[in-house]
Amino acid sequence: MAAIAQDVTLTSRDGSVALSGTLLSFDGEFYRLSTVYGPLVLDGQAVLCSGVGCPDLDAYIAEFTFAGEPALGEVLMPALIEGFAARRGLSLGRAAQDDRHFTFTLSDPATERVVAHIGFRISSTSEGFADMLTGDADIAMAMREVRPDEVVRGIEAGLGDLSEPARSRIVALDALVPIIAPDNPLASVSVEALAAMLSGVVREWDLQDAPIAVHARPADTGIQQAVEDHFLAPLSLVMDEGVIRHASSAALADAVARDPLAIGVSRFSDIGNAVPVNLLGTCGIQLSASRRNLKTEDYPFTAPMFLYTPERRLPRLAREFLGFLASTTAQRIVRRAGFVDLMREEIALDEQGVRFADAIANAGADVPLEEVQRMVALLRGAFRLTPTFRFRGGSTKLDAQSAGNVADLARALESGVFDDRELLFVGFSDSDGNWQVNRRISSLRAEAVRNAVLAAAVTADQSRVALAIEAFGEAMPMACDDTEWGRSVNRRVEVWLR
């Protein structure tokens, strides 16, 4: 192992160039050096190292640390590391310093040589980002996207722009779900009514004429920050100070399930004996959390589980582990751990009857019947793929889950999954404006998504698959258009296979 933060000299193998500086890291392949010219990265095969800080190349051990969200660090990531070790034929050991700090050791069973130490610091999403900023962790585990102030501090700390798609990857999907007790008569709730209860604006149940008991997680947890970001902040509300806080999502769900006057927002993966409540729009459309609705983002409050990585190069074994996360093996582990996996699914048209009925009943008033008929005729016999593309704030920039879907479809194209088939990128919009203008806008978005997938599929044989675009504007809304989150759900590009 390298004696990090000591001075070394790297000399080219022909002796013509030498560079001195402080060794920042060595990942088994590349040296990262702090020099008078700034941080530099040099190929270990091209230079010779001299000085007390030089690593022993034959005894190199990859070391990297995860920090942050318990929902990821307590069960899911350890299970994925176990699966990765088994796939690589490595033995796995675990040493715990306490409940919140532990280390996995990966070894070659044939030689008993240690190849990696993987540390874990379980805290919260915010603390995970903070540990990255201070250098105490290499990878942050998060249940929400990085916030603007964290992006600024990350750039200042030399981590790069953490808001860039290349700096994050989604491991699994979860969702923010309102929950109640089984004997609570509430069947559905609007986002506005839910926010009013969470903030204390409304303190009594209408049906029971009794006080509402609001349950929540601590304010610094990823899930609670996501609740505030998605439900409260858009309405300029804050969480009521009198809510009952719980150390875990499981404890929250158990408490809500026992109290018919309670309500809370939990993770979809951890509702226990509580009952999830559908979200209701003023137009009558109800949205429920389900595996497929999370994969398609048709449920508006999907909560992807993120890993954030710095701009600098991680050890090769860390990079190989991150690559393993997209594999079928890893995604099966995700599902067994209770989360929603990222594996692509096909949904036949006859499985979407309720969706089509609700959508057509609420189609824009000025959309001609012929346009709706054209849509149904075009999609008859085709299968909707779960990867769907949605945009940030109505812009042309994809949200985090959609950016991951670009990479997923690109890999599928490169591996020939869709050879001799047709992929149809179908754009939809909200009903704000003229329907013909909306159709044109949704067509441009469909074209942009198709082009992004093609650009990412560098090695794909484009002659073996047809990629077409179509658009129907506001002809098939998925949610009511009278809220920003509803309009955001409706502005989308679906992918159909035929």
C-alpha positions as CSV (number, residue, x, y, z in Angstrom):
1,M,0.0,0.0,0.0
2,A,1.1,3.6,-0.6
3,A,2.0,5.9,2.2
4,I,-0.4,8.5,1.0
5,A,0.4,12.2,1.4
6,Q,4.2,11.7,1.2
7,D,6.6,13.0,-1.4
8,V,7.6,10.8,-4.3
9,T,9.3,11.2,-7.7
10,L,7.8,9.6,-10.8
11,T,10.3,9.1,-13.7
12,S,9.5,8.0,-17.2
13,R,10.9,4.6,-18.0
14,D,13.4,6.1,-20.5
15,G,14.6,8.6,-17.8
16,S,13.9,11.7,-19.9
17,V,11.2,13.2,-17.7
18,A,10.9,13.3,-13.9
19,L,8.1,14.8,-11.8
20,S,8.0,15.3,-8.0
21,G,5.1,15.9,-5.7
22,T,2.9,14.6,-3.0
23,L,1.2,11.3,-3.7
24,L,-2.5,11.7,-3.2
25,S,-3.6,8.2,-4.2
26,F,-2.7,5.1,-6.1
27,D,-5.5,2.9,-7.5
28,G,-3.4,0.0,-8.7
29,E,-3.1,1.5,-12.1
30,F,-2.6,5.3,-11.9
31,Y,-0.8,7.6,-9.6
32,R,-2.5,10.8,-8.6
33,L,0.1,13.5,-7.6
34,S,-0.2,17.0,-6.2
35,T,2.4,19.0,-8.1
36,V,3.4,22.7,-8.7
37,Y,1.3,22.3,-11.8
38,G,-1.8,21.2,-9.9
39,P,-3.1,17.6,-9.4
40,L,-1.9,15.2,-12.1
41,V,-2.7,11.6,-13.0
42,L,0.0,9.4,-14.4
43,D,-0.1,5.8,-15.8
44,G,1.7,3.5,-13.4
45,Q,3.0,1.4,-16.4
46,A,4.8,4.4,-17.9
47,V,6.7,5.6,-14.9
48,L,9.0,4.4,-12.1
49,C,8.4,5.6,-8.6
50,S,11.0,6.5,-6.0
51,G,10.6,7.8,-2.5
52,V,9.3,6.7,0.9
53,G,5.7,7.2,-0.3
54,C,5.9,4.8,-3.2
55,P,3.4,1.8,-3.1
56,D,4.4,-1.8,-3.2
57,L,2.9,-2.7,-6.6
58,D,2.8,-6.5,-5.8
59,A,1.0,-5.9,-2.4
60,Y,-1.5,-3.3,-3.5
61,I,-4.8,-3.4,-1.7
62,A,-7.8,-1.4,-3.1
63,E,-9.4,0.7,-0.4
64,F,-12.6,2.7,-0.7
65,T,-15.3,3.8,1.6
66,F,-19.1,4.2,1.3
67,A,-20.9,6.7,3.6
68,G,-24.4,7.9,4.1
69,E,-28.0,6.6,3.8
70,P,-28.9,3.7,6.1
71,A,-31.5,2.4,3.6
72,L,-28.6,1.6,1.3
73,G,-25.8,0.9,3.7
74,E,-27.4,-1.4,6.2
75,V,-28.7,-4.2,3.9
76,L,-28.6,-3.5,0.2
77,M,-25.0,-2.5,-0.4
78,P,-23.6,-5.3,1.8
79,A,-25.7,-7.8,-0.1
80,L,-24.4,-6.4,-3.4
81,I,-20.8,-6.7,-2.2
82,E,-21.5,-10.3,-1.2
83,G,-22.9,-11.0,-4.7
84,F,-19.9,-9.2,-6.4
85,A,-17.4,-11.2,-4.3
86,A,-19.2,-14.5,-5.2
87,R,-19.2,-13.6,-8.9
88,R,-15.4,-12.9,-8.8
89,G,-14.6,-16.0,-6.7
90,L,-13.3,-13.9,-3.8
91,S,-13.8,-14.7,-0.1
92,L,-15.5,-12.1,2.0
93,G,-14.9,-11.2,5.6
94,R,-16.6,-8.5,7.7
95,A,-15.3,-6.7,10.8
96,A,-17.5,-4.2,12.7
97,Q,-16.2,-1.4,14.7
98,D,-19.8,-0.6,15.9
99,D,-23.3,-0.7,14.4
100,R,-22.5,2.3,12.2
101,H,-19.0,1.5,11.0
102,F,-17.8,-1.8,9.5
103,T,-15.3,-3.0,6.9
104,F,-15.5,-5.8,4.3
105,T,-12.3,-7.6,3.3
106,L,-12.1,-9.3,-0.1
107,S,-9.4,-12.0,-0.5
108,D,-8.2,-14.4,-3.1
109,P,-8.9,-17.8,-1.6
110,A,-6.2,-19.5,-3.6
111,T,-3.4,-17.3,-2.3
112,E,-5.1,-15.7,0.7
113,R,-3.9,-12.4,-0.5
114,V,-6.2,-9.5,0.5
115,V,-7.3,-7.6,-2.6
116,A,-9.6,-5.0,-1.1
117,H,-10.9,-3.3,2.1
118,I,-14.3,-1.7,1.6
119,G,-15.4,0.5,4.5
120,F,-18.9,1.7,5.5
121,R,-19.9,4.7,7.5
122,I,-23.7,4.6,8.1
123,S,-25.2,8.0,9.0
124,S,-27.6,10.0,6.7
125,T,-27.7,11.3,3.2
126,S,-26.4,14.7,4.3
127,E,-23.6,13.2,6.3
128,G,-22.6,11.0,3.4
129,F,-22.1,14.0,1.2
130,A,-20.2,15.7,4.1
131,D,-17.9,12.7,4.4
132,M,-17.1,12.9,0.7
133,L,-16.3,16.6,1.0
134,T,-13.9,16.0,3.9
135,G,-12.2,13.0,2.3
136,D,-13.5,10.5,4.8
137,A,-15.5,8.6,2.1
138,D,-15.1,7.9,-1.6
139,I,-18.8,7.2,-2.4
140,A,-21.9,8.8,-1.0
141,M,-25.1,6.8,-0.5
142,A,-28.1,9.0,-0.9
143,M,-31.9,8.8,-1.0
144,R,-32.2,12.1,-2.7
145,E,-30.4,14.1,-5.3
146,V,-27.5,16.3,-4.4
147,R,-28.6,19.8,-3.3
148,P,-27.2,23.0,-4.9
149,D,-25.1,24.0,-1.8
150,E,-23.6,20.5,-1.8
151,V,-22.7,20.9,-5.4
152,V,-20.9,24.1,-4.8
153,R,-19.0,22.7,-1.8
154,G,-18.1,19.6,-3.9
155,I,-16.6,21.7,-6.7
156,E,-14.6,23.7,-4.1
157,A,-13.4,20.4,-2.6
158,G,-12.2,19.1,-6.0
159,L,-14.9,16.4,-6.3
160,G,-16.2,17.8,-9.6
161,D,-19.8,18.8,-10.3
162,L,-21.9,16.2,-8.4
163,S,-25.0,17.3,-10.3
164,E,-23.6,16.0,-13.6
165,P,-25.1,12.6,-14.7
166,A,-21.6,11.0,-14.7
167,R,-21.2,11.6,-11.0
168,S,-24.2,9.5,-9.9
169,R,-25.8,6.2,-10.6
170,I,-29.1,4.7,-9.5
171,V,-28.8,1.4,-7.7
172,A,-32.4,0.7,-7.0
173,L,-35.8,2.4,-6.8
174,D,-38.0,3.3,-3.9
175,A,-40.8,5.8,-3.4
176,L,-42.3,8.2,-0.9
177,V,-45.7,6.8,0.0
178,P,-48.4,8.2,2.4
179,I,-49.4,5.5,4.9
180,I,-52.2,5.0,7.4
181,A,-53.5,2.3,9.7
182,P,-55.5,-0.6,8.3
183,D,-58.7,0.6,10.1
184,N,-58.3,4.2,8.9
185,P,-61.1,4.9,6.4
186,L,-59.0,7.3,4.2
187,A,-58.9,5.8,0.7
188,S,-57.0,8.5,-1.2
189,V,-55.5,12.0,-0.5
190,S,-54.5,14.9,-2.6
191,V,-50.9,16.1,-2.4
192,E,-52.2,19.5,-1.1
193,A,-54.2,17.8,1.6
194,L,-51.3,15.6,2.6
195,A,-49.0,18.6,2.8
196,A,-51.5,20.5,4.9
197,M,-51.6,17.6,7.4
198,L,-47.8,17.3,7.5
199,S,-47.3,21.0,8.1
200,G,-50.0,21.3,10.7
201,V,-52.2,23.6,8.6
202,V,-54.9,20.9,9.0
203,R,-54.9,19.2,12.4
204,E,-58.1,17.1,12.5
205,W,-59.5,14.3,10.4
206,D,-62.7,15.2,8.5
207,L,-64.2,11.7,8.8
208,Q,-63.3,10.9,12.4
209,D,-63.5,14.4,13.9
210,A,-60.3,13.6,15.8
211,P,-56.8,15.0,15.9
212,I,-54.3,13.9,13.3
213,A,-51.1,12.2,14.6
214,V,-48.3,13.0,12.1
215,H,-45.3,10.7,12.1
216,A,-42.0,11.4,10.4
217,R,-38.3,10.6,10.3
218,P,-35.6,12.9,11.8
219,A,-35.1,16.1,9.8
220,D,-31.5,15.2,8.7
221,T,-32.4,11.9,7.1
222,G,-32.6,11.5,3.3
223,I,-36.2,10.4,3.3
224,Q,-37.4,13.3,5.4
225,Q,-35.5,15.8,3.3
226,A,-37.1,14.2,0.2
227,V,-40.5,14.5,1.8
228,E,-39.9,18.2,2.4
229,D,-38.5,18.8,-1.1
230,H,-41.3,17.1,-2.9
231,F,-44.4,17.6,-0.8
232,L,-43.9,20.7,1.3
233,A,-41.4,23.1,-0.4
234,P,-43.5,23.4,-3.6
235,L,-46.4,24.7,-1.5
236,S,-44.1,27.0,0.6
237,L,-44.8,24.8,3.7
238,V,-42.6,23.4,6.4
239,M,-42.9,20.3,8.6
240,D,-45.0,20.8,11.8
241,E,-42.6,21.0,14.8
242,G,-45.0,18.7,16.8
243,V,-44.6,15.6,14.6
244,I,-43.6,12.3,16.2
245,R,-40.1,11.4,15.0
246,H,-38.8,7.8,14.5
247,A,-35.3,6.5,14.1
248,S,-36.2,4.2,11.3
249,S,-38.7,3.8,8.5
250,A,-39.7,0.4,10.0
251,A,-40.5,2.1,13.4
252,L,-42.5,4.8,11.7
253,A,-44.6,2.3,9.7
254,D,-45.2,0.2,12.8
255,A,-46.4,3.2,14.8
256,V,-48.7,4.4,12.1
257,A,-50.1,0.9,11.6
258,R,-51.1,0.8,15.3
259,D,-52.9,4.1,15.4
260,P,-56.1,4.8,13.3
261,L,-55.5,8.5,13.7
262,A,-52.0,8.5,12.4
263,I,-50.5,9.4,9.0
264,G,-46.9,9.5,7.8
265,V,-44.8,9.2,4.7
266,S,-42.6,6.1,4.4
267,R,-40.5,4.3,1.9
268,F,-42.4,2.0,-0.4
269,S,-40.0,-0.8,0.5
270,D,-40.7,-0.4,4.2
271,I,-44.4,0.1,4.9
272,G,-44.7,-2.9,7.1
273,N,-48.3,-3.4,8.3
274,A,-49.4,0.1,7.4
275,V,-51.6,0.7,4.3
276,P,-50.4,2.9,1.4
277,V,-52.7,5.7,0.3
278,N,-53.3,6.6,-3.3
279,L,-52.7,10.1,-4.5
280,L,-55.8,11.8,-5.9
281,G,-56.0,14.6,-8.4
282,T,-58.9,17.0,-8.8
283,C,-59.7,15.5,-12.2
284,G,-60.3,12.1,-10.6
285,I,-57.1,10.3,-11.6
286,Q,-55.6,8.3,-8.8
287,L,-51.9,7.3,-8.7
288,S,-50.7,4.3,-6.7
289,A,-47.2,3.1,-5.9
290,S,-46.3,-0.2,-7.5
291,R,-43.2,-1.9,-8.9
292,R,-44.1,-1.0,-12.5
293,N,-45.3,2.5,-11.7
294,L,-41.9,3.2,-10.0
295,K,-40.0,1.8,-13.0
296,T,-42.0,4.0,-15.4
297,E,-42.1,7.0,-13.1
298,D,-45.8,7.1,-13.6
299,Y,-45.9,7.4,-9.8
300,P,-44.7,11.0,-9.3
301,F,-42.8,10.6,-6.1
302,T,-40.3,7.8,-7.0
303,A,-37.2,8.0,-4.9
304,P,-34.2,6.6,-6.6
305,M,-31.4,5.2,-4.4
306,F,-28.2,7.0,-5.5
307,L,-24.4,6.4,-5.3
308,Y,-22.4,9.6,-5.9
309,T,-18.8,9.3,-7.0
310,P,-16.1,12.0,-7.2
311,E,-14.5,13.1,-10.5
312,R,-11.2,11.5,-9.6
313,R,-10.5,7.9,-10.6
314,L,-11.5,5.3,-8.1
315,P,-9.5,2.0,-7.6
316,R,-10.1,-0.5,-10.4
317,L,-12.0,-2.9,-8.2
318,A,-14.3,-0.1,-7.1
319,R,-15.0,0.8,-10.7
320,E,-15.6,-2.9,-11.5
321,F,-18.1,-3.1,-8.6
322,L,-19.9,-0.1,-9.8
323,G,-20.1,-1.7,-13.2
324,F,-21.5,-4.9,-11.7
325,L,-24.5,-3.0,-10.3
326,A,-26.1,-2.8,-13.7
327,S,-26.0,-6.6,-14.2
328,T,-28.9,-8.9,-14.0
329,T,-27.3,-10.7,-11.0
330,A,-27.1,-7.4,-9.1
331,Q,-30.6,-6.3,-9.9
332,R,-32.0,-9.7,-8.7
333,I,-30.2,-9.0,-5.4
334,V,-31.9,-5.6,-5.3
335,R,-35.3,-7.2,-5.7
336,R,-34.6,-9.8,-3.0
337,A,-33.5,-6.9,-0.6
338,G,-37.0,-5.5,-0.9
339,F,-36.4,-2.6,-3.3
340,V,-37.6,-2.1,-6.9
341,D,-35.0,-3.3,-9.4
342,L,-34.0,-1.5,-12.6
343,M,-34.6,-4.5,-14.9
344,R,-36.5,-3.6,-18.1
345,E,-40.1,-5.0,-18.4
346,E,-42.6,-5.1,-21.3
347,I,-46.2,-4.1,-20.7
348,A,-48.8,-5.3,-23.2
349,L,-51.5,-2.9,-24.3
350,D,-54.3,-5.1,-22.7
351,E,-52.6,-4.7,-19.3
352,Q,-53.0,-0.9,-19.5
353,G,-56.8,-0.7,-19.7
354,V,-57.3,1.5,-16.6
355,R,-54.4,3.8,-17.6
356,F,-55.9,4.2,-21.1
357,A,-59.4,4.7,-19.8
358,D,-58.4,7.4,-17.2
359,A,-56.1,9.1,-19.8
360,I,-58.6,9.2,-22.6
361,A,-61.4,10.4,-20.2
362,N,-59.1,13.3,-19.2
363,A,-57.5,14.1,-22.6
364,G,-57.2,17.8,-23.5
365,A,-60.6,19.2,-24.5
366,D,-59.5,20.4,-27.8
367,V,-57.8,17.1,-28.9
368,P,-59.7,15.7,-31.8
369,L,-61.2,12.2,-31.4
370,E,-59.3,11.2,-34.5
371,E,-56.0,11.9,-32.8
372,V,-56.9,9.6,-29.9
373,Q,-58.0,6.9,-32.3
374,R,-54.7,7.3,-34.2
375,M,-52.8,6.8,-31.0
376,V,-54.7,3.6,-30.1
377,A,-54.3,2.2,-33.6
378,L,-50.5,2.9,-33.6
379,L,-49.9,1.3,-30.2
380,R,-52.1,-1.7,-30.8
381,G,-50.0,-4.9,-30.8
382,A,-47.0,-3.1,-29.3
383,F,-45.5,-3.4,-25.8
384,R,-44.6,-0.4,-23.6
385,L,-41.1,-0.7,-22.1
386,T,-40.8,0.4,-18.5
387,P,-37.9,2.9,-19.2
388,T,-39.6,6.3,-19.6
389,F,-38.1,9.7,-20.0
390,R,-39.2,12.8,-18.0
391,F,-37.7,16.2,-17.7
392,R,-36.7,18.6,-15.0
393,G,-39.1,21.5,-14.6
394,G,-40.5,21.2,-18.1
395,S,-37.1,21.7,-19.6
396,T,-35.3,19.5,-22.1
397,K,-32.9,18.2,-19.4
398,L,-33.7,14.7,-18.3
399,D,-34.2,13.9,-14.6
400,A,-31.8,11.5,-12.9
401,Q,-33.8,8.3,-13.4
402,S,-34.4,9.1,-17.1
403,A,-30.6,9.8,-17.6
404,G,-30.0,6.2,-16.3
405,N,-32.6,4.9,-18.8
406,V,-30.6,6.4,-21.7
407,A,-27.7,4.3,-20.6
408,D,-29.9,1.2,-20.1
409,L,-31.4,1.4,-23.6
410,A,-28.0,2.2,-25.2
411,R,-26.5,-1.0,-23.6
412,A,-29.5,-3.0,-24.9
413,L,-29.0,-1.7,-28.4
414,E,-25.3,-2.4,-28.3
415,S,-25.9,-6.0,-27.2
416,G,-28.5,-6.6,-29.9
417,V,-31.5,-7.0,-27.6
418,F,-33.8,-5.2,-30.1
419,D,-32.4,-6.5,-33.3
420,D,-35.0,-6.9,-36.1
421,R,-37.6,-5.0,-33.9
422,E,-38.8,-1.4,-33.9
423,L,-38.4,1.0,-31.0
424,L,-41.0,3.7,-31.0
425,F,-40.3,6.9,-29.0
426,V,-43.6,8.4,-28.2
427,G,-43.9,12.0,-26.9
428,F,-46.6,13.3,-24.6
429,S,-47.2,16.7,-23.0
430,D,-49.3,18.5,-20.5
431,S,-52.4,20.5,-21.7
432,D,-51.0,24.0,-21.2
433,G,-51.4,25.6,-24.6
434,N,-52.7,24.7,-28.1
435,W,-52.9,21.0,-28.7
436,Q,-51.0,21.2,-32.0
437,V,-48.2,23.2,-30.4
438,N,-48.1,20.6,-27.6
439,R,-47.8,17.8,-30.1
440,R,-44.9,19.6,-31.8
441,I,-43.2,20.1,-28.5
442,S,-43.7,16.4,-27.5
443,S,-42.3,15.4,-30.9
444,L,-39.2,17.4,-30.3
445,R,-38.7,15.8,-26.9
446,A,-39.1,12.3,-28.4
447,E,-36.6,13.1,-31.1
448,A,-34.1,14.4,-28.4
449,V,-34.5,11.3,-26.4
450,R,-34.0,9.0,-29.4
451,N,-30.9,11.0,-30.4
452,A,-29.5,10.8,-26.9
453,V,-29.9,7.0,-26.8
454,L,-28.3,6.7,-30.3
455,A,-25.4,8.9,-29.2
456,A,-24.8,6.7,-26.1
457,A,-25.0,3.4,-28.1
458,V,-21.6,3.9,-29.7
459,T,-21.1,0.3,-30.8
460,A,-24.7,-0.5,-31.8
461,D,-25.4,-1.7,-35.3
462,Q,-28.1,0.8,-36.2
463,S,-29.1,-1.1,-39.3
464,R,-30.5,-3.9,-37.3
465,V,-33.1,-2.0,-35.4
466,A,-35.6,0.7,-36.4
467,L,-35.9,3.7,-34.1
468,A,-38.9,5.9,-34.9
469,I,-40.6,8.9,-33.2
470,E,-44.2,9.8,-32.8
471,A,-46.1,12.3,-30.6
472,F,-49.6,12.9,-29.3
473,G,-49.2,15.9,-27.1
474,E,-51.9,16.0,-24.4
475,A,-53.9,13.1,-25.8
476,M,-53.0,10.7,-22.9
477,P,-52.5,12.5,-19.5
478,M,-51.3,10.3,-16.6
479,A,-52.2,12.8,-13.9
480,C,-54.3,15.9,-13.5
481,D,-52.8,19.0,-15.1
482,D,-53.7,21.5,-12.3
483,T,-50.5,21.0,-10.3
484,E,-46.8,21.2,-11.3
485,W,-46.1,17.6,-10.3
486,G,-49.1,16.5,-12.4
487,R,-47.9,18.4,-15.4
488,S,-44.4,16.9,-14.8
489,V,-45.8,13.4,-14.9
490,N,-47.6,14.1,-18.2
491,R,-44.5,15.6,-19.9
492,R,-42.8,12.4,-20.9
493,V,-41.4,10.2,-23.7
494,E,-42.5,6.5,-23.6
495,V,-40.8,3.7,-25.4
496,W,-42.8,1.1,-27.2
497,L,-41.6,-2.1,-28.8
498,R,-43.0,-3.8,-31.8
